[in-house]
Amino acid sequence: MSDNLASRITGSELEVIKLLWRANDALPVTEIREQLQKSKGWEPATIKTLVSRLVAKGVVQQEKRNVFYYSPLISEQEYSAWATKDLITRLYNGSARNLVAALVHSDGLTKEDIEELQSMFKMEESNNR
């Protein structure tokens, strides 16, 4: 997988792959279609296009059984790491400190969030000693 994976997966494609992550098993195309029509109101052709794009991008696997089944080739954790790295690179010039500063200054962090982050930093610091 390339480092620019996060920027190549669109918001709609992400909804499809989230469905596959939640399923925790390969899903037949019919079930993908049913769930996304119900939850998103998307047309079958749209869903087919999104699934095909994810297969072409190498993040979803297609397996022929009696019908096609689909499963993710990347985990949610892998995607999250790539998306976070991409966000920091694109918006904050590669500086995680700038990201945190933006969150602090925009009231994006609660007092509890800050306390949790401080605790995480302290744990990491003691692990690195």
C-alpha positions as MATLAB code, in Angstrom:
seq = 'MSDNLASRITGSELEVIKLLWRANDALPVTEIREQLQKSKGWEPATIKTLVSRLVAKGVVQQEKRNVFYYSPLISEQEYSAWATKDLITRLYNGSARNLVAALVHSDGLTKEDIEELQSMFKMEESNNR';
ca = [
       0.000    0.000    0.000;
       1.265    3.445   -0.808;
       1.604    6.268    1.677;
      -0.991    8.348   -0.167;
      -3.658    5.677    0.317;
      -5.680    7.828    2.707;
      -6.048   10.614    0.199;
      -7.087    8.183   -2.526;
     -10.056    6.725   -0.653;
     -13.069    8.990   -1.022;
     -15.651    9.569    1.691;
     -18.195    7.349   -0.063;
     -15.635    4.585   -0.571;
     -14.804    4.832    3.116;
     -18.455    4.124    3.947;
     -18.225    0.896    1.939;
     -15.021   -0.249    3.589;
     -16.407    0.617    7.042;
     -19.283   -1.747    6.326;
     -16.766   -4.475    5.464;
     -14.759   -3.815    8.639;
     -17.899   -4.075   10.767;
     -18.883   -7.341    9.084;
     -15.637   -8.985   10.181;
     -16.090  -11.469    7.311;
     -16.401  -11.416    3.540;
     -19.782  -10.106    2.410;
     -21.676  -11.024   -0.742;
     -22.344   -8.152   -3.091;
     -26.079   -8.478   -2.445;
     -25.649   -7.842    1.285;
     -23.374   -4.853    0.666;
     -25.962   -3.448   -1.711;
     -28.876   -4.049    0.689;
     -27.149   -2.473    3.675;
     -25.938    0.603    1.800;
     -29.267    1.144    0.058;
     -30.958    0.999    3.451;
     -28.463    3.148    5.392;
     -27.362    5.595    2.676;
     -30.122    5.451    0.058;
     -27.557    4.796   -2.660;
     -28.501    3.282   -6.004;
     -27.145   -0.183   -6.897;
     -25.032    1.245   -9.745;
     -23.370    3.683   -7.334;
     -22.570    0.906   -4.886;
     -21.172   -1.285   -7.663;
     -18.923    1.572   -8.805;
     -17.650    2.248   -5.285;
     -16.872   -1.425   -4.639;
     -15.131   -1.726   -8.026;
     -12.986    1.317   -7.256;
     -11.917   -0.146   -3.913;
     -10.942   -3.400   -5.632;
      -8.983   -1.470   -8.283;
      -7.200    0.502   -5.554;
      -6.113   -2.734   -3.896;
      -7.856   -2.155   -0.576;
     -10.732   -4.610   -1.061;
     -10.509   -8.181   -2.284;
     -13.054   -9.758   -4.605;
     -13.635  -13.510   -4.374;
     -15.866  -15.470   -6.731;
     -18.016  -18.069   -4.992;
     -21.608  -18.584   -6.118;
     -21.636  -14.740   -6.228;
     -18.866  -12.231   -5.617;
     -17.784  -11.752   -2.007;
     -15.771   -8.779   -0.794;
     -13.419   -8.314    2.135;
     -11.016   -5.553    3.165;
      -7.302   -5.966    2.497;
      -6.417   -3.263    5.018;
      -7.469   -3.025    8.622;
      -9.231   -0.085   10.159;
      -6.097    0.572   12.219;
      -3.898    0.649    9.093;
      -6.252    3.046    7.370;
      -6.489    5.250   10.447;
      -2.688    5.469   10.675;
      -2.405    6.379    6.979;
      -5.236    8.896    7.169;
      -3.737   10.554   10.249;
      -0.289   10.751    8.668;
      -1.807   12.161    5.470;
      -3.787   14.771    7.414;
      -0.734   15.895    9.370;
       1.362   16.055    6.203;
      -1.200   17.915    4.099;
      -2.582   20.365    6.650;
       0.127   20.761    9.271;
       3.383   20.505    7.287;
       4.140   17.144    8.883;
       3.970   18.525   12.426;
       1.813   16.623   14.908;
       2.512   19.473   17.341;
       0.785   21.880   14.937;
      -2.217   19.544   14.774;
      -2.524   19.423   18.559;
      -2.071   23.200   18.773;
      -4.892   23.654   16.256;
      -7.132   21.382   18.325;
      -6.324   23.247   21.524;
      -6.896   26.673   19.991;
     -10.156   25.651   18.315;
     -11.583   24.184   21.523;
     -11.412   20.778   19.824;
     -10.090   19.173   23.002;
     -11.999   18.855   26.239;
     -10.303   18.988   29.624;
     -10.703   15.207   29.785;
      -9.048   14.825   26.362;
      -6.067   16.898   27.532;
      -5.737   14.883   30.747;
      -5.877   11.637   28.750;
      -3.205   12.896   26.341;
      -0.979   13.963   29.237;
      -1.357   10.503   30.749;
      -0.497    8.873   27.423;
       2.617   11.053   27.047;
       3.738   10.216   30.587;
       3.292    6.481   29.925;
       5.197    6.741   26.637;
       7.981    8.707   28.300;
       8.385    6.093   31.036;
       8.359    3.283   28.429;
      11.192    4.963   26.523;
      13.476    5.194   29.571;
];
